[in-house]
Amino acid sequence: RSQGGEERDEALEQAVDTGLLKALVRAEPENVLAFVQGANKCVVEAAERSLREYSMDHELVALYASHARHRQALSLLAERGQGREEEHPLFGVAPSIEYLQAL
């Protein structure tokens, strides 16, 4: 297979996974976490916009993790951990500790 063909396949996989994520966010939000935790080819920046739009922080952390963007995941965990919303699932240091332990 030619390099151009492989690049087209990669671009198609990215478009499909990113589109699927956007559809899941709107239609089946309960399935987003499982999708981003698995192997996916989402374009992170586009997926990030959709997840932020729907305040899906836990899912965004999982997306970052699945793409080895650990600095961004930890930054988001730190931001949410220090927030004012104590009932937020990412509040406190425990989510950051759990993330680091999983690495």
MOGI-V60878 format. One record per run of one state. SS is the DSSP state (H for helix, E for strand, - for the rest). FROM is the first residue (numbers start at 1). LEN is the number of residues. Records with the same first field share a line. If there is no record, write none. Layout:
SS=FROM-LEN  FROM-LEN
This chain:
-=1-2  28-1  38-6  54-3  67-3  82-12  103-1
H=3-25  29-9  44-10  57-10  70-12  94-9
